[in-house]
Amino acid sequence: MTSSETTPYFLPAAPAKVFLVGIGGIGMSALAQLLVHLGYQVAGSDRGLNDPGKQELYQKLTSQGIALFPQDGSGIAHFRPDCLIHSAAVETGNPDFLAAEGTPLLHRATALAQCLNRIPAIQVAVAGSCGKTSVTGWLSSALCSLGHRILMVNGGYCLDFENATRPGNFYADENPEFLLVEVDESDRSIREFSPDYAILLNIGNDHYSTDELRQVFAGFLQKTRRGAVLPATLQSLPPKQLPVSFFSEQATDESSAYPESYQVTPDGCQFQIHGFREMVCCRQNGLHSAWNAAAILQMLAMLLPEKRDCLPSSLAAFRGVRQRFELVSDLGESCPRINDYAHNPEKIAASLATARERFGSPLLALFQPHGFGPLGFMRAALKEALRTALQPGDQLILLPVYYAGGTSSHSPTSQEVACEYQAAGLPVLAADSRAQAEQMIRDTPRKSCILVMGARDATLRNWTQTLKP
């Protein structure tokens, strides 16, 4: 099979037939919808085609004319695609790869970048270790609120953009003025993108070292053409010729945007961003949302300087993203249930802080690691984050590691990590199964809320909805 990693290959023009291997992934399903929007014939396969947590997604994809197949090579024989698109999650030796021997192969990011580069609109890419899905959706919502036409490709389901046929990770107006895209650093595929503008939110370490990530993001900024928004702590990262605006968590200098007068409200929070006149009133939760808002307003000011005075009010409309601190219980329940996509030390700490701010203490939190490799990599950093994030009376339960198939050493286990954390004096336990976790929840009488965190597993949200305090 010809691979774009060894032989340059360009996505053929529509209406070519494109087959996505692993179409149930959040990024792959967004790309599939973009391809349909651009006039391609689209099909795909997924090993989780019968996963009950993904049936809503699959129904919406088929309603757009996308053909779905099991991942056994049968879809290749039936559809006879002109090219295959895959993600880093699909391993060598996949039956669809074997069935499509000789068919050109493109990585998801390469195909996405080529699609976006063919659309005559201003391209804005959102990058970073934490918060990029929410910021991509929030920026998209704000531009729509300001009366602009957009196209969005995102890594989560935005409530503003979902409907009977759209799951919410893709949206397109006719003749868009702005293209908003979340770009991923986890497999270094961010290098495929050369946007007009970029937001870099932060640098974490849930995939590889911070030094390596700095190099990856620096290369991304080298390819950004017209301007960028970055944290004030990363002033040395962008190339000198690139116009840059900065944001920060607190007062640094007069040129940086940062939140002031932060307050919790019944519907979310309100605050003012230094450098902007209006107060921001929004439906988002947590101080980290105010930091995200500072980055968004800096980008909006870069894109629409003539509308600066009305930019803060445009942030009010955003309803949020599924599984981003999503309240899945009814309002007024004595023990609220929240599902959150947090899966690295920074996100987990932010989610715990937001839950405490919103619902008080003590917290009962559950975390399902999204792979053995990621758990092993962030093992030490997560322990240090939990030293500060967890307080007396709190309890964190580690669920069994989510295994999506492919190669793995199946180490470390959640039980091994929990034992290490207990020895360090942290209130962390491990559950052998969800059933045991449910019993542990019932056996914990004092809890302000139930916070369930984890990524990749579509059933986690549904399970959170069924929990009984």
Order of alpha helices (4+ residues) and beta strands (2+ residues): beta-alpha-beta-alpha-beta-alpha-beta-alpha-beta-alpha-beta-alpha-beta-beta-beta-beta-alpha-beta-beta-beta-beta-beta-beta-alpha-beta-beta-alpha-beta-alpha-beta-alpha-beta-alpha-beta-alpha
